[in-house]
């Protein structure tokens, strides 16, 4: 969900069975050190594991989740190179709100009309808004990202720039695996740990992810229904007002800033949703 956005295969049943032991009474692990190069990463990861074990995390599932995780320089490069957000709104939005993207968005609004009506009835968020975010984040699920989520989060948790924030996200990613939503091998997304068709950070995945298709799992990667409903649930949870406007200065624009703090991106969501809704 934030345009700051796939591990070692392990049995989902193993993680589900170990979920209570892994997270039931354990406080989040906090590695004390951080670093700015690959040199100290292995030691940091071992420290993270030791602290997790001291907090009551079981050895076997912890090792399985973090097996093969290495410092990812490509993640650091992406973190340091977010120049696109410095573009003017006109240049930024013209790159993303393209005729082809709008055409596909309108087609998907028709294809998923029944689903989107159900989502709007439950959460109060129009289909045009949900589809706009879907299109801007991953090209309507065409490119959810190829980074190994646990590795990307571990790299950013070790990096001194935002270590505390990403240690929390790393623990939340392990919780997603523990409850059986996906294995580490299946958990792939964008470079900052975003997951699924609309790019949820693990903390938002845990808080706002919903099983809208009724198959018993919150699958934001493969289930379009779960992904779009979870997006609407996030917006509702952040204060979306049914029937209110979403352009800059209107009540729901602030909710787009909860989705992404970059104002130029929030304005682009509003623009695409308005165009999909038939406005200018």
N, C-alpha and C positions, 0 to 999 in steps of 0.2 A: 504494500500500500504506500509505500513511500518511494518515490523515484530518487532515492539517495544517490532492488530487485530485481549434483543430486546425489558416499558413505559406504559403508560396509553392510552387506545384506545380513539381516539377523531376523530370527523368527519373531513375528508380531505377537504370537502367543506367549513367547518367553517374556517379552516386555510387559504384556498385559498381566501375566501371572506375578511378575515381580514389582508391579506398580506400587503396591502398598509399601513393600520393603524399600523401594527406591525413593519414594517421595512422601510416604504417609506421615512420617514424623520428622522428616529431615528439613533443616533450614537450608536455604540456598547456599551452595558452595561459593566462597569468595576467595580467589587467589589474591594474595597480598601484593604481588609484584606486577609490573607491566613492562613492556619493552617497545622498541621502535625498529627492530630488525629481527630476522629469523634466528639470530644467534641464541636468544634466550627462550625461544618458544617451547622447546621440548621440556626444559626445566619447569617453565610455567605450567604446562599441561600436567606434569606429574604433581606439582603443588596443588593444582585444582583438584586432581583426583584424590590426593591425600586429604584435603579439606572436606571433600564430599564424603569420603569414607568416615572421617571423624564426625560428620554430621548425621551418620546413620545410613548412608547410601550403600547398597550391596555391591560387592566387587564385580560380580559376573555381569550384571546388566550395564554397569558403568563402563567396564572395559569394552563391552560389545558396542556401545553407543559411540565411544571415542576411538575405537580401533582405526588405525590408518590416518587419523587426522593430522594434518601438517600445516605449517604456516603458508598462507596463500598470498603471494605477492600481488597477484592480479586483483584480489579484493582490496588491498591497500591502495593500489593504483586507481581503482575506481573511486574509492573514498576520497582521494585527494584531487580528483579531476572532474568535479561536478560543475563545469563551466556553463552548461546549458541554462542553469537557473539565473544566470546573469544577463540573459538576452531580454530584450524588450518583450512585452506581452504580444505585440504584433508578430514579431519574428518567432517567438516560442510557440504561440498557438498555431501559426501557419504551418509549422513543421508537423504538428500533431493532428490538427483538425483538417484533414485532407478530404477532397471529394470522394476518394475511394473508401476511406474509413467511414465517412458519413453514409455512403451508399450501402456498405455492408451493415452498418449499425441499423439503418432503417429496415433492411431485410430481416435482421435478427429480431427487431422489435415485432415484426409480423410473425416470424416463425415461432417465437416464444411468447406470443401474446397471452395465452391462457396462464402460463407460469408467472409472467410478470403481473398479471391482474391479481393472482393469488398473493404474490409478494407484497404488492401495494395494499391489498386489503388487510394484511397482517401488520405491516410495518409503516404504512403511510408514505412510502417513498415511490415516486413514479418510475415506470419502466425506463423512461428516457434518461433519468439520472443514473440508474444502475447500469444501463447499457453504455452510457458515456464513460463511466469509470472502467468498465470491462474493456472497452476498446482502447482507452488511453493507456491502461496499465500493461496489457499483454496482447493487444491486437485481437481481442475477443477470444483469448485462450490459446492463440497460435504460438506464443512464445512466453512460457511461464518462467524461463530462466534455466540455466544449466549448471549453476554453481552448487556444490555440495553444501547444504544448509548448515549442518553441524560444523563443518570445517570453516565456512565463512564466518559464522558466529564466534567460533573459538579464536580465529585470527583477530577479529575486532574486539573481543573480550580481552585479549592479551595486549593489544595496541593501547598505548597510554591516552590516546585522544578522547575516547569515550568508553573506557574500560568497564566502569560500573554498570552503565546502561546495557552493554552487550553481554556482560556476565548474567544479568537477569534474563535477557532474551535466550541465552544459551541454555539456562536451566529450564525455561519454558519450552524450548524445542525438545529437550529430553523428556519433559512431561508429555508432550504430544505423542512421542514414540511410546512412552510407557503405557499410555492409556489405549494403545492399539490403533490409532488413526493411520499411522504409516510407519514403515521401517526406516532406519537411517538411509538405506539405499534408495528408497522412494522419495526421501525428503530432499528435493532439489528445487532451486528457485533462483532469485536474483542475488546480486553480490552482497547485499546488506542483510540477508536472511529472510527476505520476503518470500512467501509461499503461496502458490495457487493462482487461479485465474484472475484474481483481482489483487494479488500481492499483499497478503496479510503478514505482519510481523507475528512471531510466535505468541507474544503476549495477547495480541488482539485475536489470534486464532483461538486461544483458550477461552477468552472472555466472550467473544461474539460469534464464533463459528457455530452453525446450526445444521442439523440433519433435516433438510427440507424435503428430500426425496423419500424419506422413511426407510432407508435400508439399514439403519442402526449405526451408521458411522458419519462423522462430519468430514467429508472428503471434498476439500476445496480445490483439489487438483483435477480430479476426473469427473466430478459431478457438477454440471452447470447449475442445477437447481440449488445445491448446497452453496456454491460460490456466490451466486447472485443474491440469494436470501441472506447469507451471512453479511454481505456488503450492505444490504438494506438494514439489517439488524445493527451493524456498527453505526450507521448514520442515525438511526433512531436513538441508539444508546448515547450518542453525542449531542442529542437535543433537536433532531429534525422535527420540524413543525409541519404537520400535514396540511396541505393546501397553501402554504406560504411560499413566497418567491425565493429564488436562489441566486439571482444576480448580485453583483457586488452592491452592498448597501441594504440588501433585503435579508430577512431573518435567517434563512438557511445557508447563506454564504459562509457564515462562521463555522458551520458544520463541515464544509469543504476544507477549511483551514485545519480542522481536526484530522481530516484524512491526510492532508499534506500541508505543512506549515509554509511552504513556498507560495506566496500570493499569486505569482504568475501561473502556477499550476492550478490553484483553486479557481482562478478566473477562466482557465482553459476548460476545466470540468464544466463550469457554468455555461460557457459558450457552446460546447459540444452538446450538452443536454438541451439547451434552448433550441439549437438547430435541429436536433432529433425530434424535438417536440413541435417542430413546424415554425418556430420563430426565427428572427434574424438577430 
